[in-house]
């Protein structure tokens, strides 16, 4: 089953993969008086976990919480991202308080706000925010809060081998997520990332990790002139061609920053 949403200048697409439930959620906001209201000003993605519908509840709660905060703002300021993060976590805690069956649920979160000609973000977990620049270099903009960076340092120092059972068992474990408790780690860019530095921005859940970063870059570069819809669709095609029997939910939001740059 494929769910698609197309509103220029971005394209969002979502597949359930081989999972029984869709635990990814995403949202789009239109606001801020200083911006063209015909294009989105905020993109939100959450990858839930917890099973028994808990992951779905956590991710959708996070999306709804962020949208309420963002849509109440007429002008972006530095508090918007922090308030969005706090609201999402508090509302997840409230869900847990009223429904004990949801114990153990949580979610990642990426909030990307575009104001003027800059992008700002806050994120928790391992859902990547990627940028393909005009030199066709692919960069991870936000921090990865899985165990991967920690384990990769151990591999680099010779303490651990990448093909070891210990690495494979722990690499996807999260060091931080929204669970209603204190947030251990979060990544905040409230100073701004120039949209002029990016040809395309991509928010995704970790279902994209079926492809290596080099494979992601290759697909994006091959379709670089075709726009967000074709890039998103071809990334999903590449994932499905892998034929993984354990394919996770995958959500992609591909954004064309050029639409936000004034002449």
Secondary structure, DSSP 4 states (H G I P E B T S, - for coil): -EEEEEETTEEEEEE-TT-SS--EEEEEE---TTS-TTS-SEEEEEEEE-STTHHHHHHHHHHHHHHHHHHT-SS--THHHHHHHHHHHHHHHHHHHH-GGGTT-EE-EEEEEEETTEEEEEEESS--EEEE-TTS-EEE-S---BSHHHHHHHHHTTSS-TTSHHHHHHTT-BS--BSSS-----EEEEEEEEGGG-SEEEEE-GGGGGS-HHHHHHHHHHTTTSHHHHHHHHHHHHHHHH--TTPPPEEEEEE-GGGG---
